[in-house]
Amino acid sequence: MLKRRKILLFVLILFFLLNVDFCFSFPADVQPICNKKYFPKVRSLISEAKKSIHIILYISRYYQKYPDSSPNKLIRELILAAKRGVNVEVILDQSDWNEKNTRENKATAKIFSKGGVRVWLDDLHKTSHNKLIIIDGNYVVIGSTNWSYHALDKNNESSVLIESEEVANSFEKYFEKIKKKSEEFIFQPQALKKPSWGKRIKRLFIEER
């Protein structure tokens, strides 16, 4: 009986160890980048990235009517990084309850995909409320700041820049874990619809005159 209890206790402990995410402390340099300090620091980090940029965002907006808005500049900076050979991967939230955010994130995903940035949409039944950036396996930006006009230019937002390979490696594993349960978004331009024979004849004999 005692032996059976020991075996049961061992199994329970093993199950606990295999199913619990442990938190470890690592040496790191930490810099607060709240409110208006976030945008210039993040833009600089992206422009100087050499190897990789991995991002998870709950909200990412591209404003067609405001090309010089802060979120647009960050999105374009990511596209430029991808064009110079940096591995840029972005995970955006989609959900079965927030139709507006899903629709607008997909619009941004289209811009990313067209620009050469690989982008994923997370599990439809799981909200990714993250605002996480990992750069070159050494820098992590994390906090409350979404990539939207209000978050970058109007709100009180708190974020930190962490310089630590150990912290970055931990978040890289977290990024990959979420990516595995997400679907890659691939932009597929619609094929141009050929005009009917009637319209072709009209163009040939009438509109060309």
N, C-alpha and C positions, 0 to 999 in steps of 0.2 A: 504493500500500500504506500509506504514512504517512498519507495523507488518510483512508483507511478506518479506521485505528486512532484517529485524532482524533475521527471521527464516533462510533465505538463508545464511546470514553471519555466523550464528551459525553452520549450516551444513558444510560450507566451513572450518571453524576453526576446527571442529571436525574431518573432513576428513584429514586435515593437521596434526593434532596431532596423528592420527592413522597410518599415512604413512611415518612419518619422524623418522629417527634414531637419537636420541639425543646423544650428547657427553657430558659427565660429567667429572669433574676433581676429582681425588682421591689422597689421600696421598700415596706416594710410594717411595721406595728406588730404584734408577736407577743407573746402572753401565754399562758404555760403554764396549763392548767386540768386538773390531774391529780386522780384519785380524787374526793373529795367536792366539789371546786371545780367540777366539770363541770356537775352538775345545776342549781345556782342560776344560773350564768352562762347556760347554754343556755335555761333557762326564761325568764329575763329578756329575752334576745334575741328569743325567739319572741313574747313578750307585747308587745314594743315594735316589732315588724316593721310596716312601713308598706306595702310593695309586694309582696314575694315571699319565699317560703321554699321552697327546693328541697333535697331530702334523698335520699341513698342509704344504705340500711342493710342489713347482712347479717342482723341479728336485730332484730326489734321485737316485743315481747311486751305483751299486755294481759291482766292478771290479774283475772279476774272475782271471785275470792274476796278480793282485796285491792285495793279501789277506790282507796285512798289511797297505793298504792305509787308510787315515783318514775317508772317508765316510764309508768304510767297517767296521771300528772299531765302529763307531756310530750305524750302523745297527745291528751289533752283540750285542752291549750294550743294545739296545732296546729288542732284542730277549731274552737276559739274564734276563732283567727286567720282561718280560712277564712270563718267566719260574719260577720266584720267587713269582708270584702272583700279580704283578702290572697290573692294567688295562691299557694296551697299545693299543691305537687306532691311526691309521695313515690315512690321506686322501692325495692321490696323484693326480696330474693333468693328465687328458686325454683330448684330443681335436680332433676336426674334421679337423684341419688344420696343426697341428704339429705331423706328423706321427712318426718321429724319437723319440721325447720326450715321446709320448704315448707308443711306443713299449718298450723303455728302462725303463720307470716307471713301466710297467706291469712286466718286468723281475724282478725288485726289489720287486714288490708286491708279486710275487711268493715266493721269499725268506722270506719275512715277514710272509706270510701265513703259509708256511711250518714250520716256527720257533715259531708259536703260537701267532703272532701279528695279531690283526684284522685290516684289511686294506680296504679302500674304494677308488674308482675312481670317480672323481667328474663329474658333468654334462658335457656331451660331447660337448655341445654348449657354455660352459662358461669356461673361462680360470681362474684357481685358481693360481694366481701369488704369493701366500703367502709363507712366510718363518716363520712359527709360531709354537712355542712350548709352551705348558702349562703343568706345573708339580705340582702335589699335590694340585691343587686349590690355589696356593700361588705364584708360579714363572711363569713369562712369558718371553720368548726370542723372539724378533721380530726384523727384519731388512732386509738386502739384501742377506744374506748368504744362498745359496742352499747347498745341500749335494752332492757336486761333487768335483773331484780332484782340478780343477782350483779354485773354490770358497773357498775351505778350505785351500789350500796350495800355491796358486799363486796370486790370485786377491787382489785388495783393496776392502774390504767389510766392511760395517758399520752395527753393530747390537747392541742391548742393552738388558741387563737383568733387568727385573722389578720385585721387590718383593712387592706384594700387593694383598691381597685377593679380593679387590673390582675390580681391573684391571683384575685379573685372572678370576673372575666370569663373567665379561663382555665378555671376549674372549671365555669362555666356551659356552656361549649362541650363540656366533657367530659361533663357531666350530659346534655345534649341528644344527644350521640353514643350514650350508653347507652340513653336513652329511646327512640330510634328503633328499637332492636333489642329492645325490650320490648313486652309486651302490656298494654293498659290493663285494669284490673280494675274492673268495674262491678257493683255489688251489685244483684241482681234478686230481690226477695222472692218466695217461692213463693206462688202464688195459693191462697187458702183453698179446700180441697176441700169441695164441697157435700155435705151428708149425703144418704144414700139416701132414697127415698120412704118406706121402711119406718120409718126413724129419725124422719123428719118427722112421720109419723102417730102414732108412739109418743109423741113430745114433745107433740103437740097434745092427745091424748086421755088420756095417762097422767101424763107428767111435769109437766104444768101444773097438776095437781090439788093 
